[in-house]
């Protein structure tokens, strides 16, 4: 009888550990499956995933867009005017992700401190040009003028950034991205706007 109690106590003691291991395996498997399913999506569907409220799905969209590279640029342009909040991560230097606030809800007023899908798209176009999402510290637009706490992405700055990027896309369509890279002509070259601490 006492041996059965000892065995039962041992089982009870290792049960939480066993469940933790199994849960980790399931979660890991889900991430792998989500990643594979993102790879199976059409280009338009990957772009649409940037608007996901699930941070992991939006982040996987970022990774997949970077993987597919310049073929995604014209689709990213279609995000101009999309002021939905970007809930993902992975834009900017890995050490500065903690400074980017997330809105509490979709109804929160954007004072320029939140990242929108259109700003994420602008950032990704430049990231494709530079071949890295770490070409700047964060997806905040700056023209060198002082700003209040993180209110970088004002409508005026976003508009100027898009105007420059649209001109760049016109040249990209006729010449290709390697020609632009060889001339060091980035998407924001035609403006005084840059991403924060970027090239």
C-alpha positions in Angstrom: 0.0 0.0 0.0 2.8 2.4 0.9 4.6 1.7 -2.4 1.5 2.6 -4.3 1.2 5.9 -2.4 4.9 6.6 -3.1 4.4 5.9 -6.9 1.3 8.1 -6.9 3.2 10.9 -5.2 6.0 10.7 -7.8 3.5 10.7 -10.6 1.8 13.8 -9.1 5.2 15.4 -8.7 6.3 14.9 -12.3 2.8 15.5 -13.9 3.2 19.4 -14.1 6.6 19.0 -15.7 5.3 16.5 -18.2 2.4 18.8 -19.1 4.8 21.7 -19.5 7.0 19.7 -21.9 4.0 18.6 -23.9 2.5 22.1 -24.0 5.8 23.4 -25.2 5.9 20.8 -28.0 2.4 21.7 -29.0 3.1 25.4 -29.0 6.3 24.9 -30.9 4.5 22.7 -33.5 1.9 25.4 -33.9 4.5 28.0 -34.6 6.1 25.7 -37.2 2.8 25.1 -38.8 1.8 28.8 -38.8 5.1 29.6 -40.4 4.7 26.9 -43.1 1.1 28.1 -43.7 2.4 31.7 -44.2 4.7 30.3 -46.8 1.8 28.7 -48.6 -0.2 31.9 -48.8 -0.5 34.0 -51.9 1.3 37.3 -51.9 -1.9 39.3 -51.4 -2.8 37.2 -48.4 0.7 37.7 -46.8 0.2 41.5 -47.2 -3.2 41.2 -45.6 -1.7 39.4 -42.6 0.2 42.7 -41.8 -3.2 43.9 -40.5 -3.6 40.9 -38.1 -4.3 41.6 -34.5 -2.3 38.5 -33.6 1.3 39.8 -33.1 2.8 36.5 -34.1 0.9 36.4 -37.4 1.8 40.0 -38.2 5.5 39.2 -37.4 5.4 36.1 -39.6 4.0 38.3 -42.4 7.0 40.6 -42.0 9.4 37.7 -42.3 7.7 36.2 -45.3 7.6 39.6 -47.1 11.3 39.9 -46.5 11.8 36.4 -47.8 9.8 37.1 -51.0 11.7 40.3 -51.4 11.2 42.9 -54.2 8.2 41.0 -55.8 6.2 42.3 -52.8 7.0 46.0 -53.3 4.0 46.8 -55.5 1.6 45.0 -53.1 3.1 46.9 -50.2 2.3 50.1 -52.1 -1.3 49.2 -51.9 -1.1 49.7 -48.1 -0.8 53.4 -48.5 -3.6 55.0 -46.5 -4.2 51.9 -44.3 -4.2 53.5 -40.9 -5.0 50.3 -39.1 -2.6 49.6 -36.2 0.3 47.3 -36.8 0.3 44.8 -34.0 3.4 42.8 -35.1 7.0 43.2 -34.2 10.4 42.8 -35.9 10.7 46.2 -37.6 13.8 47.9 -36.6 16.8 46.9 -34.6 16.1 44.0 -32.2 17.2 46.0 -29.2 14.8 48.8 -29.8 11.6 46.8 -30.0 10.7 47.6 -26.4 10.3 51.3 -27.2 7.5 50.8 -29.6 4.1 51.2 -27.9 1.0 49.1 -28.9 -2.4 50.6 -28.7 -4.8 49.3 -26.1 -7.6 49.0 -28.7 -8.4 49.9 -32.4 -10.4 52.9 -31.1 -7.4 54.5 -29.5 -6.4 57.8 -31.1 -3.1 57.7 -33.0 -1.0 60.7 -32.1 1.9 59.5 -34.3 3.4 57.3 -31.7 1.8 54.1 -32.9 2.8 52.2 -36.0 0.2 51.8 -38.7 0.0 49.3 -41.4 0.9 52.0 -44.0 4.0 52.9 -42.0 5.0 49.2 -41.6 4.6 48.9 -45.4 6.8 52.0 -46.0 9.4 50.5 -43.6 9.3 47.1 -45.4 9.8 48.7 -48.8 13.0 50.3 -47.5 14.0 47.1 -45.6 13.7 45.2 -48.9 15.9 47.8 -50.6 18.5 47.5 -47.8 18.1 43.7 -47.5 17.5 43.9 -43.7 14.8 45.0 -41.3 17.5 46.4 -39.1 18.5 49.2 -41.5 17.0 51.6 -38.9 16.4 51.5 -35.2 12.6 51.7 -35.4 9.8 52.4 -37.8 9.6 56.0 -36.8 9.8 58.7 -39.5 11.9 61.8 -38.7 12.9 64.9 -40.6 15.3 66.1 -37.9 12.9 68.4 -36.2 12.1 67.9 -32.5 9.1 65.8 -31.6 7.1 65.2 -28.5 7.5 61.8 -26.9 7.5 59.3 -29.9 5.1 61.3 -32.0 7.2 60.7 -35.1 4.7 59.3 -37.6 2.6 62.4 -38.2 0.3 62.5 -41.3 2.6 65.1 -42.9 5.7 63.0 -42.5 3.9 59.8 -43.6 2.6 61.7 -46.7 6.1 63.0 -47.6 7.6 59.5 -47.2 5.0 58.0 -49.4 5.5 60.7 -52.1 9.2 59.9 -52.2 8.6 56.1 -52.2 6.0 56.4 -55.0 8.6 58.1 -57.2 11.2 55.4 -56.3 8.7 52.7 -57.1 8.2 54.3 -60.6 11.9 53.9 -61.2 12.0 50.5 -59.6 9.3 49.3 -62.1 11.4 50.4 -65.1 14.9 49.7 -63.9 14.7 47.1 -61.2 16.0 47.1 -57.7 19.7 46.3 -58.4 20.0 49.4 -60.6 18.7 51.5 -57.7 21.0 49.9 -55.2 24.0 50.5 -57.4 23.2 54.2 -57.5 22.4 54.2 -53.7 18.9 55.5 -54.4 16.8 54.4 -51.5 13.0 54.8 -51.3 13.3 57.9 -49.2 16.2 59.5 -51.2 13.8 62.1 -52.7 12.8 63.5 -49.3 14.3 64.8 -46.1 12.4 62.1 -44.2 14.3 59.1 -42.8 13.5 56.2 -40.4 14.8 56.8 -37.0 18.6 56.2 -36.7 18.5 54.7 -40.2 20.7 54.8 -43.2 
